[in-house]
Amino acid sequence: MDEFKCFCCGKSIEVELDTSPTCWNPAYDALWFRAYGNFGSTIFDPLPTGRKGTEFLQIVICDGCVLKGAHTVAHVHNIREHETADVELFISRIKKERRESHATD
């Protein structure tokens, strides 16, 4: 895959290329998302086949589209030593960070 486009709007995304598709190469002004399947999915839930490796779907979404839908995105802060995690809407986190940055200006 030589050219990467935003999954939502189709905008071209600049990505540093690597020879391995499993590497998380930097995508500029965008975020990578990777899905290893889901039990409830009717389109992608790979079962172990005995083959080496892992199967996943990978997409890139531009920052603009993430911000446009931030009110539907959950930001999860997982504390690895514990089984619990803090969850908040991503838009709440963005607003909080903007308030904090304006307070320090």
N, C-alpha and C positions, 0 to 999 in steps of 0.2 A: 504494500500500500504506500504509494509515493506521496499522495496528496491527502491531507486530512481536512475534513470539513466538519463544522459544528453539526451535531446530531439534530439540533432543533431548528436552526435557521439556514444552514447550508454555507455560512461564511467560511472562507478559507482560513485555516489555522496554521501558523508557523510552528513547526515541530522540529527539534533536532533529531536527525535520523540516526539509527543504530542498526546494526546488522541483525539484531535479535528482536522479534516482535514481543518478547516477554519483558523487555526492559521498559521502565517508566521514563521515557525520554521527556525532557522539558517541553511543555506546550505553552507558548507565550500567549498571555491574556485568555487563558482557557484552563479547564480542569479535565483530567482523565477520570473515567468511571469504568470499573471492571465488575462483571457479574459472573459468578461461578455456577449459576443456575439457581433454580428455586423450585421446591417441591410442587407448588401450585401452578407453575408456569405450564402453558400448553405449547410453548415454542422452544424452550431451552431449559432442560434439566438433565445434563449428562450424568449417566450412571458410570461408576468405575468399570472399566473394560479390561483391566489387567495391563493395558499399555502404560508405558512410562509417560510421565508428564501430567499436565493439568489442562483441562479445557476451560475456556472462558470467552465471554463476549467483551469487547472493549470499545468504548466510544469516547469522544471528546466533545465537550460543550463549552462554548465561548463564555467568558465572564459576563457579558451583557445578558445572555439568555439565563444564566444562573441568577443574576440580580433581578431580572424580570420576574422570575418565578420563586424568588427567595421566600415568599410567604408560604410556600408549600414544601420547603426543604427543611429537614431536621438536621441540626448540628449536634453531634453526639461527642461528648468528651468521655472516653472510656479510660478509667483508671485500671490499668492492667492487673494490679495486685488484688483487685476486688471484682466481684461479680456484678456490681452495679455500675451504672453509667449516668452521667448528667445529660439530659436531652433538652434542647430548646429549639424554637424555630430559628432558622438561619437569619431571617430578616430581623429578629430581635437582637441577635448578636451583632449584626451590621450596624443597627441603630445605636446600640450600646457603645461600640467602638468609635463611631462618629462623634457621639456626645463626649466621650473621654478625650478624643483627639482635639476637639474644640475647646475643652476645658483647659488643656495644656498649652494652647496657642497664645 
